[in-house]
């Protein structure tokens, strides 16, 4: 199967599954995010092996962040993540590894901070009292549209490199297509609620913020992979690479969307 065909198959199966679980919410969504988190942590620990991250601490911090988000909201999400520091220090003190504390503990905290809160904020979006299902759908669909149209738009028309030293495949033309698609999806998804939820200008700003967050998330992962000299974090999703290759933008987009919607006055 070609890279392009595998991308289509994964998208055709994965997107309806994610949207279906988003519709159900609750522990169904928690379960899906916990699975995605564990896969992501495995990929991170494997990819970042030269830095000697402490795998049990990453798993523990990420899962506690998700449990905290599910049961106690943003404060307990933060508390769950912060437990990573204690886990990492204790494990490093007890382990026989000779990796420097800064590298081992730092990479452990980085993995937990990247994956746990990123997925946890998607859970918090779904649990919002005001149209939680709608805003979660809008964010996921807009982030997916941004990544998809940026990829295909860049392949078709890309001439000017966006960040050649970090990700040679990214182009300004692809960014334009992704931004247009993301903003359009956010606008359409939230249009019917413009009189009692997010107004038109708020929906458009949300789309633009999601684009910026998606791009930063993508480039952040590209920078990590460049440092660690790997092409993809895994092979689980065929042409998409690993789990982290697929959700890298969403890990930044979900927190950005959550805080923007809260700033708008909705909780």
C-alpha positions as CSV (number, residue, x, y, z in Angstrom):
1,X,0.0,0.0,0.0
2,X,1.4,3.4,-0.9
3,X,2.0,6.2,1.6
4,X,-1.0,8.2,0.2
5,X,-3.3,5.2,0.2
6,X,-2.5,4.3,3.8
7,X,-3.1,7.9,4.8
8,X,-6.6,7.7,3.3
9,X,-7.4,4.4,5.0
10,X,-6.3,5.6,8.4
11,X,-8.3,8.9,8.0
12,X,-11.4,7.0,6.8
13,X,-11.3,4.7,9.8
14,X,-9.8,6.9,12.5
15,X,-11.8,10.1,12.1
16,X,-15.3,8.6,12.4
17,X,-14.1,6.6,15.4
18,X,-12.8,9.7,17.2
19,X,-15.9,11.7,16.4
20,X,-18.1,8.9,17.6
21,X,-16.3,8.6,20.9
22,X,-16.3,12.5,21.2
23,X,-20.1,12.3,20.8
24,X,-20.4,9.8,23.6
25,X,-18.0,11.6,25.9
26,X,-17.5,10.6,29.5
27,X,-15.5,7.5,30.3
28,X,-15.6,6.4,26.6
29,X,-13.6,9.5,25.6
30,X,-11.4,9.0,28.6
31,X,-10.7,5.4,27.6
32,X,-9.8,6.4,24.0
33,X,-7.5,9.2,25.2
34,X,-5.8,7.0,27.7
35,X,-5.0,4.5,25.0
36,X,-3.7,7.2,22.7
37,X,-1.7,8.6,25.6
38,X,-0.1,5.2,26.4
39,X,0.8,4.7,22.7
40,X,2.2,8.2,22.5
41,X,4.3,7.7,25.7
42,X,5.7,4.5,24.3
43,X,6.7,6.3,21.1
44,X,8.2,9.2,23.0
45,X,10.2,7.0,25.4
46,X,11.4,4.8,22.5
47,X,12.3,7.8,20.3
48,X,14.0,9.8,23.1
49,X,15.9,6.8,24.4
50,X,19.3,8.6,24.1
51,X,18.0,11.1,26.8
52,X,17.1,8.2,29.2
53,X,13.6,9.3,30.0
54,X,12.1,7.4,33.0
55,X,9.2,5.6,31.3
56,X,7.1,4.7,34.5
57,X,7.2,8.4,35.5
58,X,6.0,9.5,32.1
59,X,3.2,7.0,32.1
60,X,2.2,7.9,35.6
61,X,2.2,11.7,35.0
62,X,0.3,11.4,31.8
63,X,-2.4,9.1,33.1
64,X,-2.8,11.1,36.4
65,X,-3.2,14.3,34.3
66,X,-6.0,12.6,32.4
67,X,-7.7,11.2,35.5
68,X,-7.4,14.7,37.1
69,X,-9.0,16.3,34.0
70,X,-11.8,13.8,34.1
71,X,-12.6,14.0,37.8
72,X,-11.5,17.4,38.9
73,X,-11.0,19.8,36.0
74,X,-8.0,21.9,35.1
75,X,-6.6,22.2,38.6
76,X,-6.4,18.5,39.1
77,X,-5.0,18.0,35.5
78,X,-2.2,20.3,36.5
79,X,-1.7,18.4,39.8
80,X,-1.5,15.1,38.0
81,X,1.1,16.4,35.6
82,X,3.2,17.9,38.4
83,X,3.4,14.5,40.0
84,X,5.8,13.7,37.2
85,X,8.5,15.7,38.8
86,X,8.4,13.7,42.0
87,X,8.1,10.4,40.2
88,X,11.0,11.2,37.9
89,X,13.3,12.3,40.7
90,X,12.6,9.3,43.0
91,X,13.0,6.8,40.1
92,X,16.2,8.4,39.0
93,X,17.6,8.3,42.5
94,X,16.7,4.6,42.8
95,X,17.7,3.5,39.3
96,X,21.1,2.3,38.2
97,X,21.2,4.5,35.1
98,X,24.2,6.9,34.8
99,X,22.3,9.4,32.8
100,X,22.7,13.0,34.1
101,X,19.7,14.0,36.3
102,X,19.0,17.0,34.1
103,X,18.7,14.9,31.0
104,X,16.8,12.0,32.5
105,X,14.4,14.1,34.6
106,X,14.1,16.8,32.0
107,X,13.2,14.5,29.2
108,X,10.7,12.7,31.4
109,X,8.9,15.9,32.4
110,X,9.0,17.0,28.7
111,X,7.2,13.8,27.6
112,X,4.6,14.1,30.3
113,X,4.0,17.9,29.7
114,X,3.6,17.3,26.0
115,X,1.2,14.4,26.0
116,X,-0.8,14.5,29.2
117,X,-2.1,18.1,29.3
118,X,-2.5,18.2,25.5
119,X,-5.0,15.3,25.6
120,X,-6.4,16.3,29.0
121,X,-7.5,19.7,27.6
122,X,-9.5,17.9,24.9
123,X,-11.3,16.1,27.7
124,X,-11.9,19.4,29.4
125,X,-13.3,20.9,26.2
126,X,-15.8,18.0,25.9
127,X,-16.8,18.5,29.6
128,X,-17.6,22.2,29.2
129,X,-21.1,23.0,30.4
130,X,-21.8,25.3,27.4
131,X,-21.9,23.2,24.2
132,X,-19.1,20.9,25.2
133,X,-19.8,18.4,22.5
134,X,-20.0,21.1,19.8
135,X,-16.7,22.8,20.8
136,X,-14.9,19.5,21.0
137,X,-16.1,18.6,17.5
138,X,-15.2,21.9,16.1
139,X,-11.7,21.8,17.5
140,X,-10.9,18.3,16.3
141,X,-12.4,18.8,12.9
142,X,-10.7,22.2,12.4
143,X,-7.3,20.8,13.6
144,X,-7.7,17.8,11.2
145,X,-8.7,20.1,8.4
146,X,-5.7,22.4,9.0
147,X,-3.2,19.5,9.0
148,X,-4.8,17.7,6.0
149,X,-5.2,20.8,3.7
150,X,-1.7,22.0,4.7
151,X,-0.3,18.6,3.7
152,X,-2.0,18.4,0.3
153,X,-1.8,22.1,-0.4
154,X,1.9,22.0,0.2
155,X,2.4,19.0,-2.0
156,X,0.5,20.6,-4.9
157,X,1.7,24.2,-4.7
158,X,4.4,24.4,-2.1
159,X,7.4,26.5,-3.3
160,X,8.4,28.6,-0.3
161,X,9.7,26.7,2.7
162,X,8.1,27.6,6.1
163,X,10.9,26.3,8.4
164,X,13.5,24.6,6.2
165,X,15.8,23.8,9.1
166,X,13.1,22.1,11.2
167,X,10.8,20.6,8.6
168,X,11.8,20.9,4.9
169,X,8.4,19.6,3.8
170,X,6.4,22.5,5.3
171,X,5.6,25.5,3.0
172,X,3.9,28.8,3.3
173,X,1.5,27.8,0.6
174,X,0.5,24.7,2.6
175,X,0.0,26.9,5.7
176,X,-2.3,29.2,3.7
177,X,-4.5,26.2,2.6
178,X,-4.5,24.8,6.1
179,X,-5.4,28.2,7.6
180,X,-8.3,28.7,5.2
181,X,-9.6,25.2,5.8
182,X,-9.3,25.5,9.6
183,X,-11.0,28.8,9.8
184,X,-13.8,27.7,7.4
185,X,-14.5,24.6,9.5
186,X,-14.6,26.5,12.7
187,X,-16.9,29.0,11.2
188,X,-19.3,26.4,9.8
189,X,-19.3,24.2,12.9
190,X,-20.2,27.1,15.2
191,X,-22.4,29.2,12.8
192,X,-25.8,28.0,14.1
193,X,-25.0,28.9,17.7
194,X,-23.7,32.4,16.8
195,X,-26.5,34.2,18.7
196,X,-26.1,32.3,22.0
197,X,-22.6,30.8,22.0
198,X,-19.5,31.9,20.0
199,X,-20.2,34.8,17.7
200,X,-19.0,34.8,14.1
201,X,-15.8,36.8,14.9
202,X,-15.1,34.6,17.9
203,X,-15.4,31.5,15.7
204,X,-13.0,33.0,13.1
205,X,-10.5,33.9,15.8
206,X,-10.7,30.4,17.2
207,X,-9.9,29.0,13.7
208,X,-6.9,31.3,13.4
209,X,-5.6,30.4,16.9
210,X,-6.0,26.7,16.1
211,X,-4.0,27.2,12.9
212,X,-1.1,28.8,14.8
213,X,-1.2,26.2,17.5
214,X,-1.4,23.4,15.0
215,X,1.7,24.7,13.1
216,X,3.7,25.2,16.3
217,X,2.8,21.7,17.5
218,X,3.9,20.2,14.2
219,X,7.1,22.2,14.2
220,X,7.8,21.3,17.8
221,X,7.6,17.6,17.0
222,X,9.7,18.1,13.9
223,X,12.4,19.8,16.0
224,X,12.4,16.9,18.5
225,X,12.7,14.4,15.7
226,X,15.5,16.3,14.1
227,X,17.4,16.4,17.4
228,X,16.9,12.7,17.9
229,X,17.6,11.9,14.2
230,X,14.3,10.0,13.4
231,X,11.8,10.4,10.6
232,X,8.7,9.3,12.4
233,X,7.9,8.4,16.0
234,X,6.4,5.1,14.9
235,X,4.7,3.1,12.2
236,X,1.3,2.4,13.8
237,X,-0.7,4.7,11.5
238,X,1.0,3.8,8.2
239,X,1.6,6.9,6.1
240,X,0.8,9.1,9.1
241,X,3.7,7.6,11.0
242,X,3.1,7.1,14.7
243,X,0.4,8.3,17.1
244,X,2.5,11.4,18.0
245,X,3.0,12.2,14.3
246,X,-0.8,12.3,13.9
247,X,-1.8,14.2,17.0
248,X,1.2,16.6,17.4
249,X,-0.8,19.6,16.3
250,X,-3.8,18.7,18.4
251,X,-1.6,18.5,21.5
252,X,-1.1,22.2,21.2
253,X,-4.4,23.1,19.6
254,X,-6.6,21.7,22.4
255,X,-5.1,23.7,25.2
256,X,-5.1,26.9,23.1
257,X,-8.8,26.3,22.2
258,X,-9.7,25.7,25.9
259,X,-8.1,28.9,27.2
260,X,-9.5,31.0,24.4
261,X,-13.1,29.7,25.0
262,X,-12.7,30.3,28.7
263,X,-11.4,33.8,27.9
264,X,-14.6,34.3,25.9
265,X,-16.5,33.7,29.1
266,X,-17.7,30.1,28.6
267,X,-16.8,27.3,31.0
